[in-house]
Amino acid sequence: LFIQFLVPHRFDLHWVARISCGCSIGGILLKDHDKSRHQPTRLGPTDRPIPAEPFSSSRLSFIPVLASHAPLLFDTLRDETLYVHTGGRPPATVGEVKNWFEALESRSSPDGKQVWLTWIIYLTVEQLPIGYLQATLEDDQADIAWLVGSEWQGKGFASEGASRLVAWLGNCGVGSISARIKPGHAASFKVASAAGLEPVGYQEDGEDVWQLRPGDAHAP
């Protein structure tokens, strides 16, 4: 199973047990979004702005999450096979997804110590949402995650998205990028490796830590 659901960002949302510069995109992908909501957030004690803005790769577009995306991704997220490696359970209703996305729209943890950035992944040509990317930032460090629905796995979309996210964060001046992966999850190892991450030889919460320095990465 190619689950492509990497980092366990625990945002304390009841059904999500294991989650966690840029190019403008025109057309239908943005027409239903309020551009005023894509405002810069702040990263750590240096107070450097990190923009919550759209960006893209060769086949994909990444749109900052809004609560209105909930109906679009509900069918993808309720697939029970996505939780085989992550634990937890799928959302039971669109309302649960909407509540989660509303929390993520704040771009910040409740205590203000972390910046939460989430983008919906679209197939650009088909204008079809297939998953999401995430980055949780604290000081100048980022922890990244991704999910691609089962129907679109095995096509390189997770690797393409994770690689583009790593490059985007590097362009924004993030000093360290990491991810945590369940031991033995070979598919996620391949995605992390494609994004330029390497295992560092230790675990956190029973998961292998992978890390990259943006200065060592090449933008795709």
N, C-alpha and C positions, 0 to 999 in steps of 0.2 A: 504493500500500500504506500503510495507516494503522497504522504499527508501534507507536506509543505507548510507546516504550522510550527514555527520554530521556537520563539522565545516566550517563556512563561511570564509575561508582564501581568502581575496580579493587581488588577484595578479594583478589587473588592466588589465586583458586580456579581450578583448572586449566581448566575448561571455560567459565568465565564471563569473557569478554574485554571485554564492554561492559555493565555494568549502569548505577547511581547515576549541667486542661486536657482535654479529651476527654469523650465521653459513654459511659456504661456501656451494655452490650447484654446482654439476657438470653436465655433459651431455649437452643435446641440449639447455637447457634454457640459458646457458652462451656462447655457442660456437659462437654466432653472436654478442657478446658484447666485446668491447675493455676494458679489465680489467684495463688498465692504466687510464681510465676515472673515476674509482671508487676510487678517492683519498680523503683523509680526508679533511673535511671542518673544520672551526673553530667556537667555540661556545663562544661568549661574551668576556668580558674583561679578563677572565682567559686564553684565547687563547688555550683552551683544544681542541684537535682534535675530531671531530665527523665523523666517516667514512661513506661515502656513499657506502655501500657494501650490497651484498645480504644476506638475512637470510631466515629462514623457520619455519614452524610450522608442525603439524602432517599431514595436508592435503594440505598445501599451500606453495608456494615459492614466495618470494618477491624480485624483480629484480629492481635495480635503473633505473629510467625512461630515455629513449633515444628518440630522435626525430623519430627514425626508428620504434618505437612502435605505432606511430599514425595510420597506416592502420589497425593494429591489434585490436585497441579499438574503432575505429570510429563507427562501427555499434552499439556497446554498448552505447556510449556516445550520439548518436543521438536519443535515445529513449526518447520521450517527457514526458513520465510518471516519469522520474527521476527528473524532474524540478517542479513537483507539489508543493512540500514543500520548495523548495529552490529558486524559481523564476528564472529569466534568460531564456535563450532559448538554445536548443541543437546546436552543431556546424553544419554548412551547408555543409562543405567540409572537406576532409582529411587534406587539407592544413591548415585549422584553427587549427586543433588538433596538427599538426606538429609544427606550430608556437608557440603554447602554450608549448608543450613539449621541444622545443628548449630553451625557456626561463627558464624552470625548470631545464634543464641540467646544468645551471650555478651554481646551488645549493646556490644562493645568491640573495637577493633583490638588486635592482639597487643601493641603497644607502649603501649597505654593512652591514646594521644593523641586518638583519635577515638571518638565514640559512634556505634554502628551501630544504627539502628532500621529494622525491616522489618515490614510488616503484610501479611497476606493479604487481598485484596479479595474480599468475598462479595457476591453479589446477595442483599439482605436477605430478600425475600419467598421466593425460590426456594431460599435457603440453599445457593448454589452458588458455589464459588471460581472466579474468572475471571482472577486476576493478582495483582500485589502493588504496594505503595508502598514507597519507601525514603527515608530521610534520613540523611546522614552529617554529624555535627556535630563541629566543632573550635572551641574557644573559644566565641564566641557567633555562629558562622556555620554555616549548614546548606547542604548540596548535596543536591538532591532528584532522585528518579527514579521512574518508574512503568513498569509493563508490563501490558497488557491483551491476553488471548488473541485470536487472529485472529477467532474465531467471534463475539466480542462487540464488535469494533471498529466504529466509525462510529455508535455509539449514545450518545456523550457521556459514557461512563463514565470515560475517562481525564481529561477536563476536570473532571468532578465530583470525582474522587478527588484530583487535583492541587490543586484549589482548596481542598478541605477540609483537605488536609495543610498547605498554606501558612497557612491560618487557625489550625490547631492549633498549629503552630510559633510563630506570632505570639503566641498566648495563653500559650505557655510562656516567652515573653520572649526568643526568638531574635532577635539583632540584625540579621542579614543572611541572605537566602535567595537561592540562585543555582541555575542549571542550565546544562548545556552541551549543545548540539544540533549535529548535523551540518549544515554549510551546505546550504541548499536543501531541507531536510526540512520541507516546508510543513505537514504534518499535525502534527508536534511543535511547530512555531511556534504553531499555533492553540491547542494545549493549553496551552502556556506562557503565551500571551497571556490565555487565559481565567482562568488562575490569578493574573493580575496581574503577571506578569514581563515585562520589556522588555529588548531587546538593548542591550548597553552599548558596542558598537562595537569590540570586540576579541575575539581568539580565544585559547584555551588548548588545546594539543595538537591544533590543527587544527579545533577546534569553536567555534561561536559561544557566547559567554557571555551569559546572560540573568540579570537580577537584580531583586530587589524588596526594599524595606524594609517589614517587617511593619506599621509605623506608617501606611503608605500604603495598606494593604490593607483590604478590608471582608470580614468573616467571612461565608461563604455561609449 
